[in-house]
Amino acid sequence: MVPIEEQSSLLHVETQWNGAARNDRVKFVLGGSYRRSLVDSRGTLVAAADDARNDWSGGAFGQVKFELRPGLSIVAAGRADGSDLYDAQFSPKLAMVYAPTPVQSLRASVGKGFQTPRMTNFFLHVPLGLPADLRALEGGLRTALGSALANVPSGTLFTQSGAVPALALGNPTLDVEHVTSYEVGFRREIARRVNLTLDGYYSVVRDFVSALLPYANPTFGRWTAPASVDASARGAVESAVVAALGQPRALRACRTPQAPRPLSTLRKRRSGDGTGVEVGVAVELSKAHPRGWELLVFRVHHRRRGAVGAR
């Protein structure tokens, strides 16, 4: 097992201002948030070059609710976000709300949003298990191929043939997931400050971030013969390695002459969609302030030790 260690700290600050105008027919919300995240795995989860991270993200948001007539309102909202991990994003939303009585309402909305990959999705770097010993394979190939491998130093056909690592790697080129969502909902107050909700949605996701997948990232190609192999013999050497290993999987684990390559990594999938229905009960613990400022600040510290990988 490979030991891991993580020390992290999170600071989050958020403020919001609620206002109203035209005898409360127009209500608006303005606000912003800022988050600072510090993570240090001491090289156990993230490669040293990307570790000891100090990342930030922040955003500004606004919402306007305009009462067209008693019981019928239109809501427009937007949020702008930025970070050192992804490009600037803008998320708009538009909704219609119909409330025939004070205790029930119907709504329909369309909006765009995004979801950010986790830090490990970008920068994960951990062994999947023990390194593979391919020295016996190299020796057999030298016997079979003769002079074709004469210029390759012993033990270097697979960079370091005695210890070819299998790695799980993040993908620093990942984009955020972009979501376009269409929703309809119903709310009914069933007791004082207790609401029954029924919501349906249809969402389309672009730039979907997968879980760890073998050989999915085109950044990491198949194994190729070292540059020291004569050009006229490279095809024969590579074909012999494929035939000896039998599975392309092992070839993805190592690529000479520069460095070993991973078995598993993350990729972006172009799109996906989802539909769903949610039923819930919401309890209002306190009435929201109709006007004025609100401020939220919290800080979290975390430390973890454990192990990953195969014995």
SULRAUR-V423768 format. One record per residue. SS is DSSP state (a for helix, b for strand, c for the rest). D_LAST is the distance of its C-alpha to the last C-alpha in Angstrom with 1 decimal. Layout:
<<SS	D_LAST> <SS	D_LAST>>
//
This chain:
<<c	5.0> <b	8.4> <b	11.4> <b	14.3> <b	17.9> <b	20.9> <b	24.6> <b	27.1> <b	30.8> <b	33.0> <b	36.8> <b	38.8> <b	42.5> <b	44.6> <b	48.3> <b	50.6> <b	54.4> <b	56.1> <b	59.7> <b	62.5> <b	65.8> <c	68.7> <c	68.9> <c	65.2> <c	65.4> <b	63.1> <b	59.9> <b	57.4> <b	54.2> <b	53.1> <b	50.0> <b	47.2> <b	43.7> <b	41.5> <b	37.9> <b	36.1> <b	32.3> <b	30.5> <b	26.7> <b	24.8> <c	20.9> <c	21.3> <c	19.6> <c	16.3> <c	17.3> <b	20.2> <c	21.2> <a	23.5> <a	26.5> <a	26.3> <c	25.0> <c	27.4> <b	29.1> <b	32.5> <b	33.4> <b	36.5> <b	38.0> <b	41.5> <b	44.0> <b	47.5> <b	48.7> <b	52.0> <b	53.5> <b	57.0> <b	58.3> <b	61.8> <b	63.9> <b	65.8> <b	67.8> <c	67.3> <c	64.1> <b	62.9> <b	60.8> <b	59.0> <b	55.9> <b	54.7> <b	51.7> <b	49.7> <b	46.9> <b	46.1> <b	42.6> <b	41.3> <b	38.2> <c	36.7> <c	33.8> <c	36.1> <c	39.7> <c	42.5> <b	42.7> <b	45.7> <b	45.4> <b	48.8> <b	49.6> <b	52.9> <b	53.7> <b	56.7> <b	57.2> <b	59.8> <b	60.6> <b	63.6> <b	63.5> <c	62.0> <c	59.4> <b	58.0> <b	57.0> <b	55.7> <b	54.0> <b	52.8> <b	50.9> <b	49.3> <b	47.1> <b	44.6> <b	41.5> <b	38.1> <b	34.6> <c	32.5> <c	28.9> <c	26.7> <a	26.0> <a	22.3> <a	23.9> <a	25.7> <a	23.5> <b	19.7> <b	17.7> <b	13.9> <b	11.1> <c	9.9> <c	6.9> <c	7.3> <c	11.1> <b	13.0> <c	15.4> <c	18.7> <a	21.0> <a	22.0> <a	23.0> <a	25.0> <a	26.7> <a	27.7> <a	29.1> <a	31.1> <a	32.6> <a	33.5> <a	34.7> <a	36.4> <a	38.3> <a	36.6> <a	33.7> <c	36.0> <c	35.9> <c	32.1> <c	30.8> <c	28.4> <c	24.7> <c	25.6> <c	26.2> <c	23.0> <c	23.6> <c	21.0> <c	20.3> <c	17.9> <c	15.4> <b	16.0> <c	14.0> <c	13.3> <b	14.5> <b	15.7> <b	19.2> <c	22.1> <c	25.6> <c	28.3> <c	31.0> <c	30.6> <c	33.8> <c	34.4> <b	34.7> <b	38.5> <b	39.7> <b	43.2> <b	43.9> <b	47.0> <b	47.4> <b	50.1> <b	50.2> <b	52.3> <b	52.7> <b	54.8> <b	55.5> <b	55.3> <b	56.0> <c	56.7> <c	53.9> <b	51.8> <b	51.3> <b	50.0> <b	48.5> <b	47.9> <b	46.4> <b	45.7> <b	44.2> <b	43.5> <b	41.2> <b	40.6> <b	37.5> <b	37.5> <b	34.8> <b	32.2> <b	28.7> <c	26.0> <c	22.4> <c	19.8> <b	20.9> <b	20.0> <c	22.8> <c	25.2> <c	26.3> <c	29.1> <c	28.6> <c	25.8> <c	27.5> <c	26.5> <c	26.0> <c	29.3> <c	30.5> <c	31.0> <c	34.4> <c	35.3> <c	35.5> <c	39.1> <a	40.0> <a	41.5> <a	38.3> <a	35.7> <a	36.1> <a	35.6> <a	32.5> <a	30.9> <a	32.0> <a	30.6> <a	27.1> <a	27.2> <a	28.5> <a	25.9> <a	22.8> <c	24.5> <c	22.8> <a	23.6> <a	20.1> <a	18.9> <a	22.1> <a	21.3> <c	18.3> <b	20.6> <b	24.3> <c	26.4> <c	28.3> <c	27.4> <b	23.7> <b	20.6> <c	20.6> <c	18.3> <c	17.1> <b	17.9> <b	20.7> <c	23.5> <c	26.9> <b	30.4> <b	32.1> <b	35.8> <b	36.8> <b	36.3> <b	38.3> <b	38.3> <b	40.8> <b	40.8> <b	42.9> <b	42.3> <b	44.2> <b	44.1> <b	46.1> <b	46.7> <b	48.1> <c	50.0> <c	49.5> <c	52.2> <c	54.6> <c	53.7> <c	56.2> <c	58.5> <c	59.2> <b	57.9> <b	54.7> <b	51.3> <b	48.6> <b	44.9> <b	42.8> <b	39.3> <b	36.6> <b	33.0> <b	30.5> <b	26.8> <b	23.9> <b	20.3> <b	17.2> <b	13.7> <b	10.3> <b	9.1> <c	6.8> <c	3.8> <c	0.0>>
//
